[in-house]
Amino acid sequence: MKRTQSKAQPSLLRELNTRQVLSAIQSCGPLSRAEITRQTGISGPTVTRTVSALIEANLLEEGDLKQSPLGRPGRVLSLASKKVAVLGAVVEPQRCELVSAGLDGQIHADSVRSFVTPGGYGDLVKMFAKQVRLVSHERQTNMLGLGISVPGLLNRWEKRTLVSPNLHQTDGKQLGADLQRELGLDTMIVQESHALCLAEQIYGAAQDTPDFAMLDISGGLGLGVVTGGRSLLGRSGLAGELGHITVELNGRRCGCGNLGCLETVASDAALAVAISERLGRTLTIDDIVTAVQSGELKADAEFQRMLQYLAVGIGVVINVFNPQKLFIHGRAFDADPRLFDRLLELTRQRTLPPSLADCEIIRARGNKRQGAIAAIIQQLTGMGDQ
């Protein structure tokens, strides 16, 4: 039988070569063409063609000459950051943020904008569009795309928020698609726990960790799981809603409508509600951290209750997923460094010893800003999960 060669093969090889070159530079930093060849195993002529295409596409920038111990000096190549930029949006129940960064992921400190989350969806779109235009004008840079981190149940295929228990104005909405139409920018929207996983994978302490979990205890309680280097998303991208398992049959009503969800007792937001109710005035988690640090506030009972329930949630994650590392993202532990040690002790009481022995529990280094930036960079460069 005569064999026929797939017409898609050259295109596929170009895509694979492109991903390898970009991945090498992302992992190692600026590299010369010769160094890229050694890092990737791709032939020199192919590296040259691939690099030329990436420079033309504004994804790579050429820098200074670098002396090579094996031959002539060559110009180093880095992810573009001088002439182009990307934007990252973080949507949360109380406040939203917008930042810009180069394709190297370095956030521009002077670009950070924060505003109170509008109560209406239309106002949310308008406010982000306004801030994007202002940042783009101020930086005088070609913006390539916008990454968005959102809470709630995000359908991975439709890019639609099905329901957001703590941000109901986004229920049923496609924020990424709506901002893309409004701004004419490529967008990539990701659920906030998955954004945190991306941030830790690319910029944090999970760069060489193929199996890890991320617990986000800030606005609610979300779970992201990475196994074999890839995110565990479930059929529709809804995997990881640990915060909505019932732990108190007659507990506080959750934003999802259920009673006694884990996030109503084991999150920064839950802690703030409990302390505010006792004091008879509204405090944010930032207010609480500051007051505890200064000695103005004692909240041992509220902290202990939160930690006990959080230890239950951590035990579930470790027993079920057996991660190498478990990252925890939240502000409560900033109040007192002893709180995290107390959590680890409580976790030991709630977790199978062999599973716990395999897992390192640490605080997350990354944040949702970085996750939103990483998401759009992956979208633009084709380096994300396929």
C-alpha positions in Angstrom: 0.0 0.0 0.0 1.3 3.4 -0.9 1.8 5.6 2.2 0.7 9.2 2.1 2.2 11.9 4.2 -0.2 14.1 6.2 -0.4 17.7 4.9 -0.7 18.8 8.5 2.7 17.5 9.4 4.9 20.5 8.5 2.4 22.8 10.4 2.5 20.5 13.4 6.3 20.4 13.4 6.5 24.2 13.2 4.1 24.5 16.2 6.1 22.0 18.2 9.4 23.8 17.4 7.8 27.1 18.3 6.6 25.8 21.7 10.0 24.3 22.5 11.8 27.5 21.7 9.4 29.6 23.8 9.4 27.1 26.6 13.2 27.0 26.8 13.4 30.8 27.0 10.6 30.9 29.6 12.4 28.3 31.7 16.0 29.5 31.4 15.7 33.2 30.7 17.4 34.9 27.7 19.3 32.5 25.4 21.3 32.8 22.2 20.4 30.8 19.2 23.2 28.4 19.9 22.0 27.9 23.5 18.4 27.3 22.3 19.8 24.6 19.9 21.6 22.9 22.8 18.6 23.2 25.2 16.0 21.9 22.7 17.9 19.6 20.4 16.4 21.4 17.4 18.7 21.9 14.5 20.5 25.2 14.1 18.8 26.2 10.8 15.4 25.3 12.3 16.0 27.4 15.4 17.0 30.4 13.2 13.8 30.1 11.1 11.7 29.7 14.2 13.3 32.6 16.0 12.9 34.9 13.0 9.1 34.0 12.9 8.7 34.7 16.6 10.5 38.1 16.3 8.3 39.0 13.4 5.3 38.0 15.5 6.4 40.3 18.4 6.8 37.3 20.8 10.6 37.5 21.0 13.1 40.4 21.3 16.7 40.3 20.3 19.2 41.8 22.9 22.9 42.2 23.3 25.7 40.0 22.1 26.6 37.1 24.4 30.0 35.4 24.2 29.8 31.7 23.6 32.5 29.3 24.9 32.0 27.1 21.8 32.2 29.7 19.1 31.2 33.2 17.9 29.1 35.4 20.2 25.4 35.6 19.5 22.6 37.9 20.4 20.4 36.8 23.2 16.7 36.3 22.7 14.1 37.0 25.4 10.3 37.0 25.6 9.2 40.4 24.3 8.8 43.1 27.0 9.9 46.4 25.4 7.6 47.0 22.5 4.7 44.8 23.5 2.8 43.9 26.7 -0.2 42.0 27.9 -2.8 42.8 30.5 -4.1 40.8 33.5 -7.5 41.3 35.2 -8.4 39.9 38.6 -12.1 39.9 39.4 -13.1 39.3 43.1 -16.3 39.9 45.1 -15.1 43.2 46.7 -12.4 44.6 44.5 -11.0 44.2 41.0 -7.5 44.8 39.7 -5.8 45.4 36.3 -2.1 45.2 35.6 0.2 45.0 32.6 3.3 43.0 32.0 5.8 41.9 29.4 5.7 38.4 27.9 8.4 37.6 30.5 5.7 37.9 33.1 7.2 40.8 34.9 4.4 43.0 36.1 4.8 46.8 35.6 4.6 48.1 39.1 3.3 51.5 37.9 0.4 49.9 35.9 -1.5 48.5 38.9 -5.1 49.7 39.0 -7.7 48.7 41.6 -11.4 49.6 41.9 -14.4 48.5 43.9 -16.3 45.7 42.1 -19.4 47.2 40.5 -22.8 45.7 41.5 -24.0 45.3 37.9 -22.4 43.2 35.1 -22.6 46.0 32.5 -20.8 48.4 34.8 -18.1 45.7 35.4 -17.5 45.4 31.7 -17.4 49.2 31.2 -15.0 49.7 34.2 -12.5 47.1 32.9 -12.7 48.5 29.4 -12.1 52.0 30.7 -9.1 50.9 32.8 -7.6 48.9 29.9 -7.8 52.0 27.7 -6.1 54.1 30.3 -3.3 51.7 30.9 -2.7 51.2 27.2 -2.6 55.0 26.6 -0.2 55.6 29.5 2.2 52.9 28.6 2.2 53.7 24.9 2.7 50.0 24.2 1.2 47.5 21.8 -1.1 45.4 24.0 -1.4 41.8 22.7 -4.1 40.4 24.9 -5.9 40.3 28.2 -5.9 37.5 30.7 -8.8 37.3 33.3 -9.0 35.5 36.6 -12.6 35.0 37.8 -14.3 33.2 40.7 -17.1 30.7 40.4 -17.9 27.8 38.1 -16.5 28.6 34.7 -17.4 26.3 31.8 -14.1 25.6 30.0 -15.7 25.2 26.6 -18.2 28.1 26.6 -15.9 30.3 28.7 -19.1 31.2 30.6 -19.5 31.6 34.3 -22.4 29.3 35.1 -22.7 30.5 38.7 -20.5 32.5 41.0 -21.7 32.1 44.6 -19.9 35.3 45.8 -20.2 37.3 42.6 -23.7 36.6 41.1 -23.6 39.6 38.7 -21.4 37.3 36.5 -23.8 34.3 36.5 -24.4 33.1 33.0 -22.0 35.8 31.5 -19.0 35.5 29.2 -16.8 38.2 30.5 -13.8 37.3 28.3 -15.9 37.3 25.1 -17.7 40.6 26.1 -14.4 42.4 26.8 -12.9 41.0 23.6 -15.8 42.5 21.6 -15.5 45.8 23.6 -11.7 46.2 23.2 -10.8 44.2 20.1 -8.1 42.4 22.2 -7.5 38.6 22.4 -8.7 37.4 25.8 -8.2 34.3 27.9 -10.4 33.7 31.0 -9.6 31.2 33.7 -11.1 30.2 37.0 -9.2 31.8 39.9 -7.9 28.6 41.4 -6.5 27.5 38.1 -5.0 31.0 37.7 -3.2 30.5 41.0 -1.9 27.1 39.8 -0.5 28.7 36.6 1.2 31.4 38.7 2.9 28.8 40.9 3.8 26.6 37.9 5.4 29.3 35.9 6.7 31.9 38.4 6.5 30.2 41.9 7.6 27.1 43.8 5.9 24.5 41.5 8.1 25.0 38.5 9.6 21.5 38.8 6.6 19.9 40.5 4.3 17.9 38.2 1.8 16.9 40.9 0.4 19.6 43.3 -2.7 21.1 44.6 -3.7 24.7 45.4 -6.2 25.8 48.0 -7.4 29.4 47.7 -9.0 30.5 50.9 -9.3 34.2 50.1 -12.8 35.2 48.9 -14.2 31.7 49.1 -12.5 28.3 49.1 -11.4 26.9 45.8 -9.2 24.0 44.8 -6.9 23.6 41.8 -5.2 20.3 41.1 -2.3 19.7 38.7 -1.4 16.1 37.9 1.4 15.1 35.5 2.0 18.7 34.8 -1.6 19.3 33.6 -4.5 20.9 35.3 -7.3 18.6 36.4 -10.4 20.4 35.0 -13.2 17.8 34.8 -15.5 17.5 31.8 -16.6 21.1 31.8 -13.9 22.7 33.8 -15.9 22.6 37.0 -13.5 20.3 39.0 -12.2 21.6 42.3 -15.3 23.2 44.0 -14.2 21.9 47.4 -15.6 24.9 49.2 -19.2 23.8 48.6 -19.1 20.5 50.4 -21.3 20.5 53.5 -19.5 20.4 56.8 -22.2 21.9 59.1 -25.7 20.5 58.4 -27.4 23.6 59.9 -24.6 26.1 59.4 -24.5 29.5 57.8 -26.1 30.0 54.4 -23.5 30.1 51.6 -23.6 32.2 48.5 -24.4 29.0 46.5 -27.7 28.7 48.5 -26.6 25.7 50.5 -26.2 25.6 54.3 -22.9 25.0 56.1 -20.5 24.9 53.1 -16.8 24.6 53.9 -16.0 28.1 52.6 -18.5 29.6 55.2 -16.1 28.5 58.0 -12.7 28.0 56.5 -11.8 31.1 54.5 -10.5 34.6 54.9 -14.0 35.9 54.1 -15.6 33.6 56.7 -13.1 34.7 59.4 -13.9 38.3 58.6 -17.6 37.7 58.9 -17.2 35.9 62.3 -15.0 38.6 63.8 -17.2 41.4 62.4 -20.3 39.8 64.0 -18.7 39.5 67.4 -17.5 43.2 67.3 -20.6 44.6 65.8 -18.8 46.4 63.0 -17.6 45.3 59.5 -13.9 44.4 59.2 -12.1 43.2 56.1 -9.4 40.5 56.3 -6.8 43.3 55.8 -8.3 45.2 58.8 -8.1 42.0 60.9 -4.5 41.2 59.9 -3.4 44.7 60.8 -5.2 44.8 64.1 -3.9 41.4 65.2 -0.3 42.3 64.2 -0.6 45.6 66.3 -2.1 43.8 69.3 -5.3 45.8 69.0 -7.4 42.7 68.3 -7.6 39.2 69.9 -9.5 36.6 67.9 -8.1 33.3 69.1 -11.4 31.6 69.1 -12.3 32.6 65.5 -8.9 31.7 64.2 -9.0 28.3 65.9 -12.4 27.5 64.4 -11.3 28.5 60.9 -8.1 26.4 61.2 -9.9 23.3 62.4 -12.3 23.3 59.5 -9.5 24.2 57.1 -7.5 21.2 58.3 -10.5 19.0 57.4 -10.4 20.4 53.9 -6.7 19.9 53.6 -7.0 16.3 54.8 -9.5 15.6 52.1 -7.3 17.0 49.4 -4.2 15.1 50.5 -6.1 11.8 51.0 -7.8 12.0 47.6 -5.2 13.5 45.3 -1.9 12.5 47.0 -0.1 15.7 45.8 3.7 16.2 46.2 3.0 19.8 47.3 -0.1 21.6 48.6 -0.1 25.4 48.3 -2.3 27.6 50.4 -3.2 31.1 49.2 -4.8 33.5 51.7 -4.2 36.4 54.0 -5.2 35.1 57.4 -1.7 33.6 58.2 -0.1 37.1 57.8 -1.7 38.0 61.1 0.6 35.7 63.1 3.3 33.3 61.8 2.3 30.8 64.5 -1.1 30.2 62.8 0.4 28.2 59.9 2.3 25.9 62.3 -1.0 25.4 64.2 -2.7 24.5 60.9 -0.1 21.9 60.2 -0.5 20.3 63.6 -4.3 20.2 63.1 -3.8 18.7 59.6 -1.7 15.9 61.0 -4.8 14.9 63.1 -7.0 14.8 60.0 -4.9 13.2 57.3 -3.7 9.6 56.6 0.0 9.5 57.7 1.4 7.9 54.5 -0.3 10.5 52.3 0.7 13.3 54.5 4.3 12.1 54.6 4.4 12.4 50.8 3.2 16.0 50.8 4.8 19.4 51.6 2.3 22.0 52.7 3.5 25.5 52.0 2.1 29.0 51.4 1.7 30.0 47.8 4.2 32.5 46.3 2.1 33.3 43.2 -1.0 35.4 43.0 -4.0 35.9 40.7 -2.4 38.8 38.9 0.4 36.5 37.8 -2.1 33.8 36.9 -4.1 36.0 34.7 -0.9 37.2 32.9 0.3 33.6 32.5 -3.0 32.6 31.0 -2.9 35.1 28.2 0.8 34.5 27.5 0.1 30.8 27.2 -2.8 31.6 24.9 -0.7 33.9 22.6 2.3 31.6 22.5 0.5 28.2 22.3 2.2 26.9 25.4 -0.9 26.0 27.4 -2.6 22.7 28.0 -3.8 21.2 24.8 
